[in-house]
């Protein structure tokens, strides 16, 4: 009986020491950054629209394992959008997600910051041009998955796509800033 109590107290002591020391070592590893994303809409080489998104995240340890965003369920993400009800039959509706989603991970390197970014953008196409009146709306979707090295404080285009239904081009640009 006494041996069991001593063993349990020993385990509790080890757990409490680990719990008190773990946050200190984790706090020493924090390397905070702010990523400012611009989703730019271009037509004939001119910027006609731009939307800004920002996120704060910590850099991975350069000596540790860096998971690609697409493989890492805990990567940081921004998501903004809405669910649009579309009538599929009399009194029956299907909900379509129309959103912008940006997921990112970073790791410090000697020559800059390794960025791994996944972006998904969907929007309802211009109804007059895309669908006959009374029909289901047409969705436009863009997806850019990219890894690149970016310098601090410098805008870096991480990907661009042409809109097949117009003469427009969309590009995603990021500026990384190290926080203190």
N, C-alpha and C positions, 0 to 999 in steps of 0.2 A: 504494500500500500504506500509506504513512504517512498519507495523507489519510483513508483508511478508519479507521485506528486513532484518529486525532484526532477524527473524526466520532463514532465509537462512544464514546470517552471523554467527549465533550461531551454525548451523549445520556444516558449513565450519570450524569454530574454533575447534569443537569437533573432526572432521575428521583429521585436521592437528595435533592436540595433539596426537591422537591415532597413526597416521603414524610416528610421530617423536619418540614416546616412544616404539612402538612395536619392532623395530630392536634392541634396547638396551636390552630388556628382552630376545629376541631370541639369541643374541650374548652371553649372560651369560650361556645359556644352551648347547652350542656347546661342544661336547666331541669327538674330532677327533681320528680316528683309521686308520691304514693301514692293509689290509688283503692281505697276500701273499699266493696264491694258487699254489700248484704243482699238475699237472696231471701226475701221474707216471704209466708207463707201465712196468709190471713185467712178467717174465717168469721163471718158476722153482725157485721162491723165490728171483730172482735177478732183480734189476732195469735195464732195457735195454733202457729206454727212459724216459725223463721227460720234461714237458713244464711248464713254469712259467707264472702266470698272477697276477697282483696286482690291487687293487682298494683302494680308500680312501673314507671313509664314516663316518658319525656321529652316535654315540650311541643314542638309544631311551631313554627317561626318564624312570628310573626304577619304578617311581610311576605313570607313564602314561600307556596308552594302547599300547601293542606291537602287531603289525599285523604280522602274518606269511607272508613270502615273497610271497607265492602262492596266498595270498589274497590282497596283497598290490601292486597296479599298479605303485606306485612311488618308489619301492625298487630299490636299485642301481644294475647296471648290467654291465657285460663285455660281448661283443659278437664279435667274429671274425670268418670269414668264407667266403664262396663264393657260388655263384649260378652256378650250373653246367647244361649246356644244354644237354638234352638227346633226341635223335630222337625217336619219338613215331610212326611215320608214314612217308611216303615220303614227305619231306619238312615240317613236323610238329614236333615241339619241345615242351618239357615240361622242366621247370627249377626246379631242385632239390636243396634245400639248404643243404650244407655240412658245418657245423659250430660247434664251441664250444661256449656255452652260460652259464655263471655263474651269478646267481642273489643272492644277500645276504642282510641280515638285521642283526643288532646287538643290544644288550641291556646289560648294565652293571648290574652285580649282585655281591653279597658279595663273592661268591665262584669262580668267574671268569666272563667270557664274554659269554652271551647266543648268539649263532650263529644260524641263520636260513638260510639254503643254498639250492638252487635249481640249479642243473647242468644238462645240456643237451649236449651230445656230439654225433655228427654223422660224419661218414667218409665213403668213398667208400672202400668196401672190396677189397682185393687183387684180381685183375681181373683173374689171372691164376687159382686161387683156387675156386673162387666164381661163376663165370658165364661162360657159353660157349662163344667162340668167336662170336662177332656180336650181342650178346644179351644185354638187358638192364643191367646196372651195379647193383650190390647188395649193399645196404647201411647197415652199421652197426650203431646201435643207442644204446646209454647208457644214463640212466637217474638216477640221485641220488637226492632225496629230503631228507634232514636231519636237525634235530635240536639237538644241543649238547652244553655243556658248555666247553669252552676251557680256559686254562691258558694263560697268556700273555707271548709272546716270546717263547712258546713251540709248536713245530709242533704237530698237532692233525689230525689223519685220521678221516674224516667225513663220508667216505663211500667207498666201493669197490665193483666191479662187475667182474664176470668171463666172458670172451669172449667165447660164445658157439661154435665159429668156429675155435678156437685154444686153446692152453694151456696157454694163456695169461690172466693176471688179470690187471684191471685198478683200481687205487685208487686215491681219491682226498684228499689232505692234505692241511691244512691251518695253517698259523702262524699269530697271531694277535699282533700288536704293537700299543701301545697307543702313540699318538703324543702330543706334547706340544702346 
